[in-house]
Amino acid sequence: MATGTFKVNFDASLLILHPDDVPGTAPHPDALRRSGCCGVAGQDGPNLVCGGCGVEVATKESDCWTDNLVALIVAATNESTAGASAPF
């Protein structure tokens, strides 16, 4: 994904974004969720959490054999903070 753009998946449960477009996220504390060889494969469940509360919010793919994207879980976001400086 190009920065500043997004796509909605087929059932509107995920927003597909560029990894630089998800400020306020942090790597999942479980290292098993962050597997990959050159980056994060994204095959082991959500691997990004909200930097403020720790809720699982997205899956990042950035390994050498995957696309470079973040699949943000729509149900894990809070519309009231969209565009604000607070994390999800």
Long-range contacts (C-beta under 8 A, 24 or more apart in sequence): 1-67, 1-68, 1-69, 1-70, 9-71, 12-74, 13-73, 13-74, 13-75, 14-71, 14-72, 14-73, 14-74, 15-71, 15-72, 15-74, 16-69, 16-70, 16-71, 16-72, 17-69, 17-70, 17-72, 18-68, 18-69, 18-70, 19-60, 19-62, 19-68, 19-69, 19-70, 21-70, 22-48, 22-57, 22-58, 22-70, 22-72, 23-87, 24-50, 24-51, 24-52, 24-86, 24-87, 24-88, 25-49, 25-50, 25-51, 25-57, 25-58, 25-70, 25-87, 25-88, 26-50, 26-51, 28-56, 29-54, 36-62, 36-63, 37-63, 37-64, 38-63, 38-64, 39-63, 39-64, 39-66, 39-68, 41-65, 41-66, 42-66, 42-71, 46-73, 50-76, 50-87, 50-88, 51-87, 52-86, 52-87, 52-88, 53-87, 53-88, 55-88, 57-88
